[in-house]
């Protein structure tokens, strides 16, 4: 048994899935108009493993973590990458003396 005191050093990422009731739309159709989905706290997201709604404070944290990861991925895709022969000269391969770039020229 592992004893643990205090909060974790890193926040655990919870795998989220679409709400089965509203299908990720955050609203359900009432008789005449759309109503906030009670099953997922009107977020459209639930815990993927159990299908339960997250408490609002945890939901905000998990969605923020997902947004930050998506933003990092978008920024990586925006960076132009060299292709062809110039790619060897742009990225450091640490094969040269002292861990410098070696191109074989």
N, C-alpha and C positions, 0 to 999 in steps of 0.2 A: 504494500500500500504506500503510495506516495503522499507525503504530507505537503500541503501547500498553504502558505500564509499570504494574505493580501491579494490584490488583483493581479491578473496576468500582465506580463510586460508588453505583450502585443495583443491587440483585439483580434479575436478569432473571426474569420470570414465565414458567414453562414451562406450556404448555397440556397439561392432563392428561385422560386418557380412561379409561373402565372397562377393566379387564383382560379380554381376550377369553377367557381360560381359565376364570376363576371368575366372569365377568360382574359384577365389582365387589363380590362378596360376601366376598372375602379368604380363603375356604376352598373346598376341592374335596371331593367325596364320595369317601371311600375305600371299601373293601369293606364295612366295618361302621360307620364313623364319619367325621366330617368331619376333613380334614387341612388345615393351612395351605397356601395356594397358593404354590408355589415360583417361579412365573413373575413375580409382582408383589411378592415379599417379604412376603406376607400383608397387603397394604395394600388391594388392590382397585383401585389406580391405576397406570397406566403412561403413558409419554410418548405423547401422542395422535398425533404425526406418525410415530413409528417403531414404537410398540408395545413398546418396551423398558422394563424396570423401572429405576427411579431408585435410586441408592445411598441407603442409609437416612438419612444426614445431609442430603442434598439433598431427599429425600422429606419429612422433617420440616419443613424450611424452606418448601417449596412448599405443603404442607397448612396451615401456619400462616398464610401469606399469603392463601390462599383463605378460611380461617376469619375472618381480620380483615376482609377485603372483605365477606364475608357478614354479619358483625356490624354493619359500618357501614351496609350496605343495610337491615338490619332496624331499626336505630335511626332511619334516615331515614323509613322507612315508619311508625314509631310516632309521629312528630311530627304533631300535628294541624295541618292546613292550613285556613286560612279560605277559605270559598267565598262566592260572591255579592258583593253590594256592599261588604261589610266587607273583602274581599280587597284592594281598592285601598288601603285605609288601613293594612293590616298590613305588606305588603311594600314596601320602599323601591324606587322606580323611578328615582331619581336624575335626574328631569326638572325639578326645582325649582331655585330659586336656590342656588348653592353645592353642587349635587349632592344636595339634600334631596329628600324625597318630595313629589311634586305630584299632587294628587287632582282638581283642576279645580273644587273647591267655591268 
